[in-house]
Amino acid sequence: TEEKFNTMTASWGGMGSLWGTDVVFTFVRPSRYTYEFTEREDRFSLCFFGEEYRKQLQFCGVKSGRDVDKVAETGFTPLFDQSVPYFAEAKTVLICRKMYIQDMDPAGFLDPGIAKHYEKDALHRLYVADIEKVLVAK
């Protein structure tokens, strides 16, 4: 919401077509501050930035919004689409509505190499979301 939001840099996810609609899928660990926001809200944004923002995105990937004000530290400009936060500096923004969630289950790991990603932290929660709107910078 405009009163309280968080951002994180994520690299696990994708997009495609599912259940007759265009969707994204993304993964968030319960230990991440963003998790409580994605659990609470029905909608979220995915923001895609140009290379010139790599340093700020790295910061958002290693610092927690519990401990620092990421907007103040990065200089990003928050905007809102029906209370869904996104950033003016993004080249492309997807406004998404959650459709499905599921916790990852190690019983489904067919490749034994997957387990190494979970030696120190909890399994991710999968979110599948409908792409409601695409915003493209001019």
Backbone hydrogen bonds, N-H to C=O, Kabsch-Sander energy under -0.5 kcal/mol:
donor,donor_aa,acceptor,acceptor_aa,energy
9,T,60,C,-0.6
10,A,8,M,-0.6
13,G,11,S,-0.7
14,G,25,F,-2.1
16,G,23,V,-2.2
18,L,21,T,-2.6
21,T,18,L,-1.5
23,V,16,G,-3.0
24,V,129,A,-2.3
25,F,14,G,-2.6
26,T,127,Y,-2.2
27,F,12,W,-1.2
28,V,125,R,-2.2
32,R,29,R,-1.7
35,Y,32,R,-1.2
36,E,32,R,-0.6
36,E,33,Y,-0.9
37,F,33,Y,-0.7
37,F,34,T,-0.6
38,T,34,T,-2.5
39,E,35,Y,-2.2
40,R,36,E,-1.6
41,E,37,F,-2.5
44,F,96,C,-2.0
46,L,94,L,-2.0
48,F,92,T,-3.0
53,Y,50,G,-2.1
54,R,51,E,-2.0
57,L,53,Y,-2.4
58,Q,54,R,-2.6
59,F,55,K,-2.0
60,C,56,Q,-2.2
61,G,57,L,-1.1
62,V,58,Q,-1.0
62,V,59,F,-0.9
63,K,59,F,-2.1
67,D,64,S,-1.5
68,V,64,S,-1.8
70,K,68,V,-1.1
73,E,69,D,-2.3
74,T,70,K,-2.3
75,G,71,V,-2.2
79,L,86,Y,-3.0
81,D,84,V,-2.3
82,Q,80,F,-0.6
84,V,81,D,-1.8
86,Y,79,L,-2.2
88,A,77,T,-2.7
90,A,87,F,-1.6
91,K,48,F,-2.7
92,T,48,F,-1.6
93,V,135,L,-2.6
94,L,46,L,-2.7
95,I,93,V,-0.5
95,I,133,K,-2.8
96,C,44,F,-3.2
96,C,94,L,-0.6
97,R,130,D,-2.3
98,K,42,D,-2.8
99,M,128,V,-3.2
100,Y,128,V,-1.9
102,Q,126,L,-1.8
104,M,124,H,-2.4
108,G,105,D,-2.4
109,F,106,P,-1.6
110,L,108,G,-1.2
114,I,111,D,-1.9
115,A,112,P,-0.7
116,K,113,G,-0.8
117,H,114,I,-2.0
118,Y,115,A,-2.1
119,E,116,K,-0.9
125,R,28,V,-2.5
126,L,102,Q,-3.4
127,Y,26,T,-2.8
128,V,100,Y,-2.7
129,A,24,V,-2.7
130,D,97,R,-2.6
131,I,22,D,-2.5
132,E,95,I,-2.3
132,E,130,D,-1.0
133,K,95,I,-1.5
135,L,93,V,-2.9
137,A,91,K,-2.7
